[in-house]
Amino acid sequence: MKDFGFNIMQNCQFGMGALKRLPDFLKACGSDNVLIVSDRGLEAIGIVEKVQGIVQAAGLKCSMFLDVLPNPTVDIVNACGKVYKESGANGLLALGGGSPMDVAKAVAVVARYGGSVTNYEGPGKVPGPVDPIIAIPTTAGTGSEVTTAAVITDTTRNYKLTVFSPEISPKYAVLDPELIMTAPPSVAAACGLDAFIHAMEPYINTAATPFTDMLSEKAMELIGANIRRFVANRNDEDAACAMMVGSTFAGISFSFAMLGNIHAMSHPVSAYFNVPHGVANAILMPTCLEYNALADQGRYARIYQYVTGRDPGPCFRPEMLVDEIRKLNADLGIPAGLKAVGVTEEKIPAMAADAMKSAGAKVNPRATTPKDFEMLYHKAMPG
C-alpha cells in the first residue's frame, strides 16, 4: 500500500434548514461585511434574497455580485473583484454551483495579492491566507465547497486554467438539501452525474488510496441509488439528502486523488464550445469508461453494483458497466454525443493537446497519448 495523508480543512454542516445557521458561521470567520457571489437564475427564484435576508437580519452588511455565468471567465473574476473591493467586504458567500464558488475563490486571491487570476495558475502559487469564503451549494454536483481548486476560463487561450491551493478552500460548507430541491430536472441530472464522476474517477485512477476509496464508494452508493429518484422528483427529501452528502464526499475524494480522462477531456469541450461542465462530463463518461476497461482491476464490478443495485455476478464484464452508464445517461436526458451540444471536429487536435495538460490525464488508469485523446473525441462525437 502506498503512503498517503489527509487533512480536511472545511467545517461542513449538513441538515435540512442548515442555512439558518449562516450568521453563526460568518461571525466565527470574523466577517461582518460579505459579498454574495451568485447568478441571476438563483436571484430569479428567490434564493439570493433568502440568503441576503438571513445575513441582514443578523445585523451584518451584505453586497452582491450576481453576474456569474457557467464556465466563468477571467473577465468575470475581474468584475467581481472590483465589486468586492468597492464594497469593503471582508468575506465571500459563494452561493450556487461550482461557478460561483470558483469565482469567489479566485476573487479572494486577487483581492488580497493583486494581479490577475492567471498569475496564480497551477499548484502552490497562492502566497498565503485569503479572506474567508463560505460555500453554500444549491446543486448536488461539483463538490467545490470542499475542494482546493478554482477553475476559470481564459478566453484568450480557450483554456480552463486551475488555481490549486489549500488557502482557497472555503472555511465553511453549508449543506442544506432544501436549496438543491429547486433545481430543474436537467440541472439535477447533469450535476448529479458530475458528482458521480467525481467519485468514480478517483476510485479507478492510479492515485487512489484507502481514504479516497472510502469516500468514493459511499458517494457512488448514495448517488447511484438516488439520482433517478431525485431527477424524477426534486421534492423527494431523502433523495435530496443522499445526493447532497454524496456530492460532498465525492468532492473530498477527488481533492486528494484527482480525476482522470473524463475531466481532462471535458474542460476543453467547455472552454471551446461553452458546454456546461456536467453535461460534457456525462457525454464523455461512456467513451472514457470503455477506453479504461483494459486497465480495470475489478473495480468496474463494484461501480456496476452502485449504478444498478444488482450483484454483478461471476460472469461480469467491464462492458456491462459501459452499457449501464449509457442507459443511465439516456434515462436522465443526457445527449448521446458531442455533436448534439455543438462540438465540431476541427477543434479536436487543439482539445486533445489541452487534455494532455490535465493533471487527471497523468493518473488515468490507462496511459493516454494525444492521438488517443483525438480518437476518444471522435468516438464521442456521434449523436
BALOMAR-706202 format. One line per field, with one value per residue (C-alpha): residue number from 1; chain; x, y, z. Coordinates in nm, 3 decimals. Each point is the difference from the previous one (the first is absolute). Last residue first. Example, Ala and Ser with C-alpha at 12.3 -4.5 7.8 and 13.67 -1.06 7.14 Angstrom:
REM BALOMAR-706202
seq <- 2_1
mol <- A_A
u <- 1.367_-0.137
v <- -0.106_-0.344
w <- 0.714_0.066
//
This chain:
REM BALOMAR-706202
seq <- 383_382_381_380_379_378_377_376_375_374_373_372_371_370_369_368_367_366_365_364_363_362_361_360_359_358_357_356_355_354_353_352_351_350_349_348_347_346_345_344_343_342_341_340_339_338_337_336_335_334_333_332_331_330_329_328_327_326_325_324_323_322_321_320_319_318_317_316_315_314_313_312_311_310_309_308_307_306_305_304_303_302_301_300_299_298_297_296_295_294_293_292_291_290_289_288_287_286_285_284_283_282_281_280_279_278_277_276_275_274_273_272_271_270_269_268_267_266_265_264_263_262_261_260_259_258_257_256_255_254_253_252_251_250_249_248_247_246_245_244_243_242_241_240_239_238_237_236_235_234_233_232_231_230_229_228_227_226_225_224_223_222_221_220_219_218_217_216_215_214_213_212_211_210_209_208_207_206_205_204_203_202_201_200_199_198_197_196_195_194_193_192_191_190_189_188_187_186_185_184_183_182_181_180_179_178_177_176_175_174_173_172_171_170_169_168_167_166_165_164_163_162_161_160_159_158_157_156_155_154_153_152_151_150_149_148_147_146_145_144_143_142_141_140_139_138_137_136_135_134_133_132_131_130_129_128_127_126_125_124_123_122_121_120_119_118_117_116_115_114_113_112_111_110_109_108_107_106_105_104_103_102_101_100_99_98_97_96_95_94_93_92_91_90_89_88_87_86_85_84_83_82_81_80_79_78_77_76_75_74_73_72_71_70_69_68_67_66_65_64_63_62_61_60_59_58_57_56_55_54_53_52_51_50_49_48_47_46_45_44_43_42_41_40_39_38_37_36_35_34_33_32_31_30_29_28_27_26_25_24_23_22_21_20_19_18_17_16_15_14_13_12_11_10_9_8_7_6_5_4_3_2_1
mol <- A_A_A_A_A_A_A_A_A_A_A_A_A_A_A_A_A_A_A_A_A_A_A_A_A_A_A_A_A_A_A_A_A_A_A_A_A_A_A_A_A_A_A_A_A_A_A_A_A_A_A_A_A_A_A_A_A_A_A_A_A_A_A_A_A_A_A_A_A_A_A_A_A_A_A_A_A_A_A_A_A_A_A_A_A_A_A_A_A_A_A_A_A_A_A_A_A_A_A_A_A_A_A_A_A_A_A_A_A_A_A_A_A_A_A_A_A_A_A_A_A_A_A_A_A_A_A_A_A_A_A_A_A_A_A_A_A_A_A_A_A_A_A_A_A_A_A_A_A_A_A_A_A_A_A_A_A_A_A_A_A_A_A_A_A_A_A_A_A_A_A_A_A_A_A_A_A_A_A_A_A_A_A_A_A_A_A_A_A_A_A_A_A_A_A_A_A_A_A_A_A_A_A_A_A_A_A_A_A_A_A_A_A_A_A_A_A_A_A_A_A_A_A_A_A_A_A_A_A_A_A_A_A_A_A_A_A_A_A_A_A_A_A_A_A_A_A_A_A_A_A_A_A_A_A_A_A_A_A_A_A_A_A_A_A_A_A_A_A_A_A_A_A_A_A_A_A_A_A_A_A_A_A_A_A_A_A_A_A_A_A_A_A_A_A_A_A_A_A_A_A_A_A_A_A_A_A_A_A_A_A_A_A_A_A_A_A_A_A_A_A_A_A_A_A_A_A_A_A_A_A_A_A_A_A_A_A_A_A_A_A_A_A_A_A_A_A_A_A_A_A_A_A_A_A_A_A_A_A_A_A_A_A_A_A_A_A_A_A_A_A_A_A_A_A_A_A_A_A_A_A_A_A
u <- -2.543_0.352_0.295_0.123_0.211_0.160_0.090_0.141_0.215_0.141_0.074_0.182_0.201_0.102_0.118_-0.179_0.119_-0.288_-0.092_-0.005_0.252_0.187_-0.312_-0.156_0.278_-0.121_0.253_-0.082_-0.360_0.127_0.172_-0.311_-0.214_0.229_-0.008_-0.382_-0.081_-0.083_-0.245_-0.287_-0.170_-0.350_-0.172_-0.144_0.335_0.150_-0.203_-0.295_-0.159_-0.084_-0.372_0.021_-0.111_0.240_0.295_-0.094_-0.026_0.343_0.133_-0.157_0.162_0.343_-0.046_-0.078_0.307_0.212_-0.107_-0.187_-0.044_0.049_-0.288_-0.034_-0.232_-0.273_-0.065_0.052_0.244_0.162_0.029_0.157_0.252_0.099_0.040_0.203_0.243_0.142_0.343_-0.112_0.284_-0.160_-0.329_0.158_-0.106_-0.358_-0.017_0.124_-0.266_-0.277_0.097_0.045_-0.367_-0.026_0.311_-0.113_-0.344_0.150_0.231_-0.261_0.110_0.167_0.139_0.376_0.043_-0.278_0.135_0.354_-0.108_-0.185_0.302_0.219_-0.317_-0.087_0.367_0.063_-0.072_0.215_0.074_-0.012_-0.247_-0.170_-0.113_-0.110_-0.223_-0.147_-0.094_-0.168_-0.200_-0.110_-0.122_-0.206_-0.136_-0.101_-0.180_-0.186_-0.104_-0.138_-0.189_-0.168_-0.113_0.245_-0.217_0.109_0.354_0.023_-0.137_0.236_0.297_-0.080_0.163_0.300_0.050_0.012_0.202_0.231_0.071_0.055_0.247_0.180_0.045_0.141_0.213_0.144_0.129_0.114_0.204_-0.063_0.275_0.007_-0.359_-0.303_-0.150_0.125_-0.205_-0.314_-0.074_0.031_-0.178_-0.300_0.004_-0.001_-0.288_-0.196_0.083_-0.120_-0.318_-0.096_0.060_-0.223_-0.270_-0.027_0.171_-0.221_0.070_0.369_-0.056_-0.209_0.292_0.196_0.371_0.168_0.371_0.217_0.358_-0.007_0.327_0.203_0.310_0.020_0.126_-0.058_-0.096_-0.124_-0.002_-0.272_0.132_-0.141_0.334_-0.117_-0.326_0.173_-0.270_0.021_0.023_0.055_0.157_0.043_-0.327_-0.269_-0.271_0.100_-0.178_-0.124_-0.334_-0.281_-0.109_-0.079_0.336_0.067_0.372_0.139_0.323_0.235_0.242_0.322_0.295_0.340_0.206_-0.245_0.221_0.013_-0.152_-0.082_-0.123_0.056_0.104_-0.301_-0.220_0.120_0.210_-0.056_0.082_-0.305_-0.272_0.163_-0.020_-0.348_-0.126_0.121_-0.173_-0.321_0.005_0.050_-0.282_-0.233_0.073_-0.012_-0.366_-0.187_0.082_0.361_-0.014_0.317_0.172_0.151_-0.215_0.104_-0.268_0.238_0.249_-0.259_-0.163_0.337_0.074_-0.331_0.085_0.351_-0.129_-0.260_0.273_0.212_-0.293_-0.271_-0.095_-0.369_-0.070_0.052_-0.173_-0.153_0.252_-0.165_0.057_-0.074_0.057_-0.075_-0.274_-0.120_-0.312_0.237_0.161_-0.326_-0.165_0.287_-0.024_-0.373_0.044_0.260_-0.232_-0.295_-0.056_0.122_0.308_0.105_-0.017_0.175_0.319_0.198_0.279_-0.138_0.248_0.041_0.037_0.016_0.243_0.196_-0.010_-0.193_-0.235_-0.068_-0.063_-0.248_-0.176_-0.039_-0.184_-0.332_0.155_-0.003_-0.374_0.015_0.340_0.372_0.277_0.348_0.291_0.257_0.369_0.000_0.359_0.116_0.307_0.127_0.276_-0.059_-0.136
v <- 1.153_-0.070_0.196_-0.222_-0.223_0.304_0.138_-0.338_-0.028_0.350_-0.088_-0.314_0.205_0.236_-0.303_-0.182_-0.249_-0.199_0.051_0.381_0.151_0.222_0.086_0.139_0.255_0.149_0.115_-0.294_0.123_0.327_-0.179_-0.210_0.313_0.156_-0.314_-0.027_0.358_-0.087_-0.266_0.221_0.007_0.150_-0.186_-0.278_-0.046_-0.107_-0.319_-0.179_0.309_-0.040_-0.040_-0.180_-0.338_0.032_0.070_-0.294_-0.228_0.104_-0.060_-0.346_-0.093_0.115_-0.204_-0.314_0.063_-0.062_-0.369_-0.178_-0.376_-0.071_0.225_0.379_0.005_0.253_0.351_0.127_0.290_-0.105_-0.362_0.105_0.208_-0.313_-0.201_0.279_-0.020_-0.340_0.118_0.179_0.108_-0.120_0.155_0.347_0.055_-0.114_0.219_0.295_-0.047_-0.052_0.312_0.249_0.103_0.024_0.215_0.244_0.031_0.060_0.274_0.192_0.024_0.333_-0.127_0.053_0.019_-0.247_-0.264_0.077_-0.074_-0.315_-0.192_0.013_-0.039_-0.332_-0.099_-0.013_0.150_0.113_-0.227_0.248_0.264_-0.280_-0.165_0.317_0.095_-0.351_0.022_0.336_-0.135_-0.305_0.214_0.218_-0.291_-0.198_0.299_0.070_-0.366_0.000_0.325_-0.104_0.348_-0.013_-0.267_-0.193_0.141_-0.098_-0.350_-0.066_0.129_-0.194_-0.343_0.100_0.322_-0.155_-0.309_0.202_0.242_-0.284_-0.168_0.323_0.099_-0.336_-0.026_0.346_-0.113_-0.342_0.180_0.070_0.178_-0.253_0.068_-0.222_0.148_0.353_-0.009_-0.149_0.249_0.316_-0.192_-0.050_0.370_0.093_-0.242_0.181_0.340_-0.099_-0.167_0.264_0.271_-0.171_-0.070_0.363_0.079_0.126_-0.302_0.088_0.273_-0.213_-0.244_0.246_-0.069_0.317_-0.044_0.212_0.126_-0.027_-0.132_0.276_-0.039_-0.372_0.100_-0.102_0.266_-0.162_0.138_-0.093_0.085_0.176_0.183_0.363_-0.125_-0.102_-0.211_-0.032_-0.314_0.055_-0.277_-0.101_-0.191_-0.031_0.241_-0.082_-0.336_0.062_-0.176_0.009_0.351_0.302_-0.010_0.258_0.065_0.232_0.172_0.172_0.268_-0.151_-0.169_-0.035_0.030_-0.170_-0.163_-0.348_-0.197_0.142_0.339_0.284_0.274_-0.083_0.120_0.347_0.234_0.072_-0.198_0.032_0.085_-0.226_-0.305_0.049_0.077_-0.339_-0.187_0.197_-0.064_-0.374_-0.012_0.196_-0.247_-0.321_0.024_0.270_0.244_0.094_0.230_0.207_0.178_0.329_0.232_0.359_0.019_0.157_-0.283_-0.273_0.180_0.024_-0.366_-0.100_0.181_-0.149_-0.352_0.045_0.114_-0.308_-0.213_-0.203_-0.337_0.055_0.369_0.217_0.336_0.008_0.200_0.102_0.210_-0.086_0.161_-0.197_0.077_-0.362_0.085_0.122_-0.340_-0.197_0.244_-0.018_-0.378_0.008_0.275_-0.212_-0.303_0.188_-0.190_0.285_0.069_-0.362_0.034_0.335_-0.147_-0.012_0.165_0.149_0.256_0.020_0.263_-0.129_-0.283_-0.116_-0.362_-0.110_0.294_-0.121_-0.354_0.116_0.218_-0.305_-0.218_0.048_-0.163_-0.335_-0.025_-0.369_-0.112_-0.003_0.216_-0.041_0.176_-0.012_-0.085_-0.379_-0.123_-0.317_-0.216_-0.276_-0.258_-0.273_-0.345
w <- -3.176_-0.120_0.151_0.287_-0.228_-0.162_0.344_0.105_-0.312_0.054_0.361_-0.110_-0.250_0.281_0.200_0.282_0.260_0.149_0.366_-0.037_0.240_-0.248_-0.196_0.318_0.037_-0.327_-0.261_-0.230_-0.020_-0.148_-0.287_-0.059_-0.010_-0.261_-0.217_0.043_-0.099_-0.363_0.119_0.110_0.341_-0.006_0.285_-0.220_-0.170_0.332_0.017_0.160_0.153_0.373_0.066_0.335_-0.131_-0.292_0.228_0.223_-0.306_-0.122_0.351_0.005_-0.332_0.122_0.318_-0.200_-0.215_0.312_-0.010_0.281_-0.032_0.371_0.110_-0.026_0.303_-0.081_0.136_-0.353_0.034_0.330_-0.115_-0.329_0.195_0.194_-0.320_-0.161_0.291_-0.089_-0.110_-0.315_-0.231_-0.326_0.112_-0.019_-0.361_0.066_0.308_-0.205_-0.268_0.257_0.202_-0.285_-0.020_0.380_0.030_-0.268_0.163_0.343_-0.130_-0.195_-0.366_-0.074_-0.333_0.026_0.379_0.079_-0.238_0.121_0.361_-0.096_-0.128_0.312_0.206_-0.160_-0.026_0.373_0.343_0.291_0.300_0.290_-0.118_-0.193_0.320_0.178_-0.292_-0.014_0.369_-0.070_-0.295_0.196_0.290_-0.234_-0.204_0.309_0.155_-0.325_-0.031_0.355_-0.060_-0.323_-0.104_-0.292_-0.159_-0.310_0.013_0.368_-0.049_-0.293_0.199_0.317_0.005_-0.210_0.194_0.347_-0.098_-0.221_0.286_0.246_-0.234_-0.082_0.365_0.106_-0.313_0.071_0.339_-0.122_-0.268_-0.369_-0.198_-0.287_-0.106_0.055_0.318_-0.071_-0.324_0.155_0.277_-0.210_-0.277_0.229_0.086_-0.370_-0.049_0.270_-0.147_-0.347_0.129_0.258_-0.259_-0.256_0.259_0.119_0.333_0.286_0.224_0.013_0.260_0.236_0.014_0.222_-0.003_0.128_-0.071_0.228_-0.027_-0.379_-0.146_-0.163_0.222_-0.074_-0.344_-0.360_-0.257_-0.319_-0.353_-0.247_-0.346_-0.304_0.008_0.008_0.152_0.322_0.167_0.379_0.215_0.373_0.207_0.364_0.018_0.267_-0.121_-0.355_0.027_-0.354_-0.006_0.247_-0.088_0.218_0.176_0.275_0.028_0.268_-0.098_0.242_-0.124_-0.134_0.171_-0.169_-0.318_-0.242_-0.266_0.155_-0.286_-0.343_-0.118_0.248_-0.244_-0.218_0.287_-0.088_0.209_0.366_0.314_0.226_-0.250_-0.260_0.227_0.145_-0.350_-0.126_0.282_-0.047_-0.377_0.046_0.255_-0.227_-0.285_0.204_0.084_0.187_0.279_0.074_0.304_0.015_0.289_0.102_-0.210_-0.067_-0.269_-0.253_0.040_-0.051_-0.293_-0.179_0.075_-0.155_-0.322_-0.012_0.068_-0.274_-0.241_0.084_-0.108_0.165_-0.158_0.082_0.063_0.308_-0.026_0.347_0.205_0.324_0.311_0.365_0.336_0.317_0.253_0.027_-0.200_-0.274_-0.048_0.009_-0.240_-0.248_0.001_-0.077_-0.261_-0.179_0.010_-0.147_-0.324_-0.221_0.213_-0.032_-0.377_0.007_0.143_0.327_0.197_0.322_0.131_0.375_0.272_0.358_-0.071_0.303_-0.115_0.310_-0.059_-0.352_0.123_0.263_-0.257_-0.232_0.254_-0.180_-0.307_0.182_-0.073_-0.085_0.124_-0.065_0.147_-0.146_0.175_-0.275_0.025_-0.020_0.034_-0.171_-0.039_-0.229_-0.030_-0.256_0.095
//
